[in-house]
Amino acid sequence: MGLAVMSKQDFDTLNDERLGWACSKHILLQIRGKDRQVKTEAMAGLNESQRALCMFRVFYDHAKNSVSEYYGWVSQLLAEPGYWSGVTSGLQFFGDSSMLRLLEETKEIFEERRMRLGLQWSDAALKDLEQDHELMAAASRLFSHFNEIAPQSLKLISTYIRANPQQFVQLESSEL
């Protein structure tokens, strides 16, 4: 799938969140809505840093908007161990111990509930939050923590991208 193409000016001026998206959107948009085989092959064709970025974005972009999306997306990732390990490996790659700890805490809390109720990860539904006030309180606290540390995650990743542009982008030569 190759490298993202952008101008040097964009590379130098995009904020932390937009830089990560700009470096991964060409990949993520190609695999959106595709089956697991296509996604697996696409990820296998990326370098380690691109794969780490894409797996972070798969998590972050789906989880960032609401408590229910955070709950639903973490549950979906846990239902597919390859995706969960991809996200956690990506966080390890970027040295993001804070987000990694949050995800492990989230997994423990959601896992305890799942086991207690004898459910599968695939049984998770948004109505769970409406019906289980304890779960809603825990998910809200976790989501709040997610929002507190996400800027640090985005900064870690953009700092890595800026230090290693050749792993992510092909910079267009500017014509004056």
C-alpha positions as CSV (number, residue, x, y, z in Angstrom):
1,M,0.0,0.0,0.0
2,G,3.0,2.2,0.2
3,L,3.7,5.4,1.9
4,A,1.3,8.4,2.4
5,V,2.1,11.2,0.0
6,M,2.0,14.7,1.4
7,S,3.7,18.1,1.1
8,K,6.6,19.0,3.4
9,Q,4.5,21.9,4.6
10,D,1.6,19.6,5.6
11,F,4.0,17.2,7.3
12,D,5.6,20.0,9.3
13,T,2.3,21.8,10.2
14,L,-0.3,19.1,10.8
15,N,-1.2,18.7,14.5
16,D,-0.5,15.5,16.3
17,E,-3.9,13.9,15.6
18,R,-4.1,15.0,12.0
19,L,-0.5,13.8,11.2
20,G,-1.3,10.3,12.4
21,W,-4.5,10.2,10.4
22,A,-2.8,11.6,7.2
23,C,-0.1,8.9,7.5
24,S,-2.6,6.1,7.8
25,K,-5.8,7.1,6.0
26,H,-4.8,5.8,2.6
27,I,-4.5,2.3,4.2
28,L,-7.5,2.5,6.5
29,L,-9.9,3.8,3.8
30,Q,-8.8,0.9,1.5
31,I,-9.6,-1.8,4.0
32,R,-12.8,-0.2,5.6
33,G,-15.7,-2.6,5.3
34,K,-13.6,-5.4,3.8
35,D,-13.4,-8.9,5.2
36,R,-10.8,-10.1,7.6
37,Q,-8.7,-11.7,4.9
38,V,-8.3,-8.4,3.0
39,K,-7.5,-6.6,6.3
40,T,-5.0,-9.2,7.4
41,E,-3.2,-9.1,4.0
42,A,-3.1,-5.3,4.0
43,M,-1.6,-5.2,7.5
44,A,1.0,-7.9,6.6
45,G,2.1,-5.6,3.7
46,L,3.0,-2.7,6.0
47,N,6.2,-2.0,7.8
48,E,6.2,-2.4,11.6
49,S,5.7,1.3,12.3
50,Q,2.8,1.7,9.8
51,R,1.1,-1.4,11.2
52,A,1.5,0.0,14.8
53,L,0.0,3.4,13.6
54,C,-2.9,1.7,11.8
55,M,-3.8,-0.5,14.7
56,F,-3.8,2.5,17.1
57,R,-6.0,4.4,14.6
58,V,-8.4,1.5,14.3
59,F,-8.9,1.7,18.1
60,Y,-8.6,5.4,18.7
61,D,-10.8,6.6,15.8
62,H,-13.6,4.2,16.8
63,A,-13.4,4.7,20.6
64,K,-12.9,8.4,20.9
65,N,-16.5,9.7,20.4
66,S,-18.5,8.4,23.3
67,V,-18.6,6.0,26.3
68,S,-20.8,3.6,24.3
69,E,-18.4,3.6,21.4
70,Y,-15.5,3.0,23.7
71,Y,-17.3,0.1,25.4
72,G,-18.5,-1.3,22.1
73,W,-15.1,-1.0,20.3
74,V,-13.0,-2.4,23.1
75,S,-15.5,-5.4,23.4
76,Q,-15.2,-5.9,19.6
77,L,-11.4,-5.8,19.7
78,L,-11.5,-8.4,22.6
79,A,-13.8,-10.6,20.6
80,E,-11.1,-10.7,17.9
81,P,-7.8,-11.5,19.7
82,G,-5.7,-10.7,16.6
83,Y,-7.1,-7.1,16.6
84,W,-6.6,-6.8,20.4
85,S,-3.0,-7.9,20.2
86,G,-2.4,-5.7,17.2
87,V,-3.6,-2.6,19.1
88,T,-1.6,-3.5,22.2
89,S,1.5,-4.3,20.1
90,G,1.1,-1.0,18.4
91,L,1.0,0.8,21.8
92,Q,4.1,-1.1,22.9
93,F,5.9,-0.1,19.6
94,F,5.3,3.6,20.4
95,G,6.2,3.1,24.1
96,D,2.7,4.2,25.1
97,S,2.6,2.6,28.6
98,S,-0.2,4.9,29.8
99,M,-2.7,3.9,27.1
100,L,-1.6,0.3,27.4
101,R,-2.3,0.3,31.1
102,L,-5.7,1.8,30.5
103,L,-6.5,-0.9,28.0
104,E,-5.4,-3.7,30.3
105,E,-7.5,-2.2,33.1
106,T,-10.5,-1.9,30.7
107,K,-10.1,-5.5,29.7
108,E,-10.0,-6.7,33.3
109,I,-13.2,-4.8,34.2
110,F,-15.1,-5.9,31.1
111,E,-13.7,-9.4,31.4
112,E,-14.9,-9.7,35.0
113,R,-18.4,-8.7,34.0
114,R,-18.4,-11.0,31.0
115,M,-17.3,-14.0,33.1
116,R,-19.6,-13.3,35.9
117,L,-22.6,-13.2,33.5
118,G,-21.4,-16.1,31.4
119,L,-21.2,-14.1,28.2
120,Q,-19.1,-14.1,25.1
121,W,-17.3,-10.9,23.9
122,S,-19.6,-11.0,20.9
123,D,-22.6,-10.7,23.2
124,A,-21.6,-7.1,24.2
125,A,-24.2,-4.6,23.1
126,L,-24.7,-0.9,23.6
127,K,-27.9,-1.6,25.7
128,D,-25.5,-3.2,28.3
129,L,-24.6,0.3,29.4
130,E,-28.2,1.4,29.8
131,Q,-29.2,-1.8,31.7
132,D,-26.1,-2.1,33.9
133,H,-25.4,1.0,36.0
134,E,-22.2,-0.4,37.5
135,L,-20.9,-1.1,34.0
136,M,-21.9,2.4,32.9
137,A,-20.1,4.0,35.8
138,A,-16.9,1.9,35.1
139,A,-17.0,2.5,31.4
140,S,-17.6,6.3,31.9
141,R,-14.6,6.5,34.3
142,L,-12.4,4.5,31.8
143,F,-13.6,6.7,28.9
144,S,-12.8,9.8,30.8
145,H,-9.3,8.5,31.5
146,F,-9.0,7.6,27.8
147,N,-9.7,11.2,26.9
148,E,-7.2,12.5,29.4
149,I,-4.3,10.4,28.1
150,A,-5.2,10.3,24.3
151,P,-3.4,13.6,23.6
152,Q,-0.2,12.1,25.1
153,S,-0.6,9.0,22.9
154,L,-1.1,11.2,19.8
155,K,2.0,13.2,20.8
156,L,4.1,10.1,21.2
157,I,3.1,8.8,17.8
158,S,3.5,12.1,16.0
159,T,6.9,12.6,17.6
160,Y,7.9,9.2,16.3
161,I,6.5,9.9,12.8
162,R,8.4,13.3,12.6
163,A,11.6,11.6,13.7
164,N,11.1,8.7,11.1
165,P,9.3,10.2,8.2
166,Q,10.7,7.7,5.7
167,Q,8.7,5.0,7.4
168,F,5.4,6.7,6.8
169,V,5.5,9.4,4.0
170,Q,6.8,10.3,0.7
171,L,7.2,14.0,0.8
172,E,6.3,15.9,-2.4
173,S,8.8,18.3,-3.6
174,S,7.4,21.8,-3.5
175,E,7.4,23.8,-6.7
176,L,7.9,27.5,-6.3
